[in-house]
């Protein structure tokens, strides 16, 4: 066992090696590296698969009761200060490693086809491997300073990938927004790390937890200062996991490629904040009021995210607010001490949300030939509808992910969300009511996304390629370059243009007499035009559908590992030993039940499923194609009185819609209060610097210049003139002196 753990340092190193190889290839042999660019996807997938198998082996050992393993080596030694780096293998590390690698492999397979026509294909895979390596380094870190280093690397990778299509101004603005917002949380995290090091003199988790626990019981530390430092640590998690009020970067992060959106929302960026709180939960439990703060922030976030998702038109932004709401559930569970339920929901939500985002990418992929290569159109759900007959596999997988997130059994999120709702009732009935209400909203807006996308008929007019060959919608692709210029990245093809139905090359390296070569290029060009500019939505390639089908299997089966009843009836609870470490089992003992009997489970499940079905029904009433059929048969009167319900809606729909569509006016508030205030302050400081500080200095110089110029003309070189002026001024001063004496 220990022999296996000695090689755990390979977990972040193997994905990092792919990034280094691609970078060295682009530096030293750029032409050859670009010529075989599609081959680089293979080592990326292979190395991450090795890490996944190794992580699975470590997880099996943790399930079988293997102890926690930690390996450290000294990096900096100075007098009493010793900074050690290493890796920590425990249940939390193993489950996060499996989650990151499985989702990462599927995203890599998906990206190979999704990004195949992008000029920066190699850089995308280099960034993607660096992203997974940074996250794997974060979850295996053995101390706070090491976590902070990988924390910043994760933020840097997200900045590069969110702004991957930086030629679009909105994408460039989105990555800057994510960067600035996360800097606020990162600064708080750094302050918290320094504060706890000043208190305890250690950065290692085990020493930190033990020292703080002893100090708090023996009043060896100021409780207010310890609470302040813990709040700073939590601020870092608030920014990374898009919790209120630092959630504003997450919807704008959807301007990046869809595979990155899937990875950020499933296993890397937003999962980092949940991981940090889970890792530091023994510390937070020992400090008063922090757990209440965590649960309160989670509660606000889950409700806010659900309300902001109600009226969004962009399919990826709607899913982004869904992620924000589900992260609120996880943070709420951690705040009330339901450690197991929080991590269980992190796992189930990751696979469900990866399925939904990759499915949305397949939908966008199918819509682009119709509406043009414009994200504002290809991601707009109001232009979709009726896609079931065009993309049946994508539709089926998307429906499975939708029902899972809604909490419909036996899909994955049902088991984890139901556990969070049950534990919320034990903690606070008010928290539970809000959480249950949000579960209904989740079912409503998720089924709304599904219905707007697949139900009814296609709401956008078909565009014929022949009539739009000069249209700008087809001349600019989603990836920032001409769609015809971008279908291949071989340097010989980079200047390919289409003119008068002929293919011309402006490269001196291509022989004009090579007819076979030109024939092959024309064939590929015709294939490309027929495939990617067809006048109807089309199903994605098999390499994009394969990850969706694998994720469907995960969504169907992953929830079964968390089933737990009374041991006399059934005990399939694999997570108890896997997720919850021994240190937390003692701290959380007695706060929440270890198991529930079958009757309690059935009661809780019935109520949560009823709420979800009610939300689905309301969404179907407003957005389903059979709405008029229901009205004609008066079936709707079995649930609500339509006249009363619609009347209430008419009075409040504008307010609800405006609140949701404008993101709760929070972005506007931040723009006016912070952005404009900072800009005005900067303008005021700039005015003071240029007009006051520089004005004084320039004024002194100008005064000296004019005085010198004046004196220059006074001096004529005649002594008689000098004596005259001297006597004249002396006389004036004598007169003034005499008058003053009188």
WOBELFEN-V39183 format. One line per field, one symbol per residue. ss: DSSP state (H for helix, E for strand, - for the rest). burial: + if it has 9 or more other ideal C-beta (glycine too) atoms within 8 Angstrom, else -. A space follows every 10 residues. Layout:
# WOBELFEN-V39183
ss = ???
burial = ???
This chain:
# WOBELFEN-V39183
ss = -HHHH----H HHHHHHHHHH HHHHHHHH-H HHHHH-HHHH HHHHHHHHHH HHHHHHHHHH HHH-----EE EEEEEEEE-- EEEEEEEEE- HHHHHHHHHH HHHHHHHHHH HHHH------ HHHHHHHHHH HHHHHHHHH- E-EHHHHHHH HHHHHHHHHH HH------HH HHHHHHHHHH HHHHHHHHHH HHHHHHHHHH ---EHHHHHH HHHHHHH--- --HHHHHHHH HHHHHHHHHH -------HHH HHHHH--HHH HHHHHH--HH HHHHHHHHH- HHHHHH---H HHHHHHHHHH HHHHHHHH-- ---EHHHHHH HHHHHHHHHH HHHHH---HH HHHHHHHHHH HHHHHHHHHH HHHHHHHHHH H---HHHH-E HHH---HHH- -HHHHHHHHH HHHHHH---- -HHHHHHHHH HHHHHHH-HH HHHHHHHHHH HHHHHHHHHH HHHH------ ---------- -HHHH----- ---------- HHH---EEE- -EEE------ ----HHHHHH HHHHHHHHHH HH-------- -HHHHHHHHH HHHHHHHHHH HH-E------ E---HHHHH- -HHHHHH--- -------HHH HHHHHHHHHH HHHHHHHHHH HHH---HHHH HH--HHHH-- -HHHHHHHHH HHHHHHHHHH H-HHHHHHHH HHHHHHHHHH HHHHHHHHHH HHHHHHHHHH HHHHHHHHHH HHHH----HH HHHHHHHHHH HHHHHHHHHH H-
burial = ---++--+-+ +++++++++- +++-++---+ --++--+--+ +-+++-++++ ++-++++++- +++-----++ +--------- --++++++++ ++++++++++ ++++++++++ +++++-++-- ++++++++++ ++++++++++ ++++++++-+ ++++++++++ +++++--+-- +++++++++- ++-+++-+++ +++-+++-++ --+++-+++- ++++++---- +-+-++++++ ++++++++++ ++++-+++++ ++++++++++ ++++++++++ ++++++++++ +++++++--+ +-++++++++ ++++++++++ -+++++++++ ++++++++++ ++++++++++ ++++++++++ ++++++++++ ++++++++++ +++++-++++ +-++++++-+ ++++++++++ ++++++++-- ++++++++++ ++++--+--- ++-+++++++ ++++++++++ +++++---++ --+-+--+-- +-++-+++++ +++++++-+- +-++-+++-- --+-+-+--+ ------++-- ++-++--++- -+++--++++ --++++++++ ++-+++-+++ -+++++---- --++++++++ +--++--+-- -+--+++--+ +--++-+++- ++++++++++ +-++--+--+ +----+---- -+--+----- -----++-++ ++++-++--+ +---+++--- ------++++ -+-++----- ---------- ---------- ----+----- ---------- --
